[in-house]
Amino acid sequence: MGEKYSGFAVALAQKIAEECDLGEILASQTVKDLVAGSGIVFEEHGVKSFADAHGEWRLFSVKK
C-alpha cells in the first residue's frame, strides 16, 4: 500500500518476530524450506497458533 508493506505474509512475520527472545531469530517452516541447502542451521522452536492466521505454524530458531 503506497510505500508501506502489508498483507498476510507481513502480518505473520511480525507475529513470529514478536515471539523472539532478545538476539534470537525465528523462522517459519516455509522459510526453512525455501533456504534448504544454504548452510543455515535451524533448531526446532515449537508450534504456535496466531490469531488471524489459521492453523498451526512450526517455528525454528536460526542457529548459524
N, C-alpha and C positions, 0 to 999 in steps of 0.2 A: 504494500500500500504506500505509494509515493516513495519516500526514502526510508521507510520502516519495513523491516522484515516481519512477516506474520504468517499465520497458518498453523495447521496441526503439528507439523514437524518442529516448528519453532517453539510452540507451547509445550510440547512433550520434552524437548531438550531443556527448557527452563525448569520443568518439574524434576527431571533427572538431576540437573545441576544443583537443585535445592536439597537433594539427598546426600550430597558430598560432604565429607569432613574437610577441614582445612587442609589444603595441599593435595587432596585426592581428586582423581579424575575418574568419573564413571561413564560407562558406555552401555548402550543397549545391545542386545543380541544382533540387531540389524547392523550396527556399526562394526561390531566384532566380525561378522560375516563379510562385510564389504572390504575390510582391510586384511583378510586372510592372506598369508604369505608375506606380509610386510615386515615381520620380525617383532611386531608389538606383542608384548606378553600380557595376558589378561588373567585375572583370578575371579572366580565366582563371588559375587557380592550378595546375591539373593534375588527373590522375585517380589515385585512391587505392583500394586494396583494404584492407579491415579484416577481422581475424579475427572470426568470429561474424556478419558482415554479408555475405551472398552478393553476388557481383558486384563491379563497379567503381563508384565514386562520383566524379562530376565535381564538383570543388570550385572555388569562386570567392572571390576576395578582395574585400571591400567597400571601395570607394574613396571613396564620398560618401554 
